Amino acid sequence: MELTGKTTLVTGASSGIGKAIAVAFAHKGAHVLVHYGKNRTGAEDTLSEVAKVSSGALHRADLMKREDIASLFKDIQRTTRTIDVLVNNAGDAQPGGIDDDDVWEYEHRNIFLSAIHVSREFLALPAATLRKIINVSSLYGNLHGGSPQFLQYSAFKAALASVSTTLNKSTAPDVIVNAVAPGYTETPAWAGAPREVKDALARTTAIGRFVTAEEVAHAVVFIAENDALVGQVLTLDGGTSLKVLP
């Protein structure tokens, strides 16, 4: 897929990986729809970076609410005929064990159902050419890669990775679906973490450091451009999966 002139929707694009993905698509000449839930200031900063090299627009929605998702797509369609690439990036990690029912409910809606409902709206849009869905999963969603401290997050990222493969059986060749699975990535979410914790996690990698958001974004753009990549989960963990997770 040639990305110049294409429209890309990136959910959760106000900071971190989402911001880096939005900017990376802009550098490829795409028109970037910057979605945010709460952090408008961050989203505006992302849009300003996008505007330096391409065009874009700002859109707000609480993706845990079906009505907000429907309104989001209605707003988009007022100015945009269709979306060529959807990047499901929004979602946050909440710690929890097997008995934490509230966390099961929250992460089910936050990590999994939000991406499913956004994808449904995307698939319903009119289109005459190839389109792509790229889901941001996690190393924790890979087989044997889950964290016992983030049981629900791991489970629903795994479910999202599975959908990224299986959905192709009904949508390809019109819509191709893939995913990326980042490992420990340098984002604002780690800003308050103790240095000793980050150093310990960096030692679990083969490269001795956290992955950068830009490295993840580069992979997402690669997936969008490569039409031969179908139903794959590309792991970007700096080699952590080669070692025993803490």
Salt bridges, closest charged atoms under 4 A:
GLU44 OE2 - ARG40 NE 2.92
ASP45 OD2 - LYS19 NZ 2.33
GLU49 OE2 - LYS52 NZ 2.93
ASP68 OD2 - ARG60 NH2 3.29
ASP75 OD1 - ARG78 NH1 2.14
GLU186 OE2 - LYS198 NZ 2.65
ASP199 OD1 - ARG195 NH1 3.37
GLU215 OE2 - ARG209 NH2 2.79
GLU225 OE2 - LYS28 NZ 3.29
ASP227 OD1 - LYS132 NZ 2.95
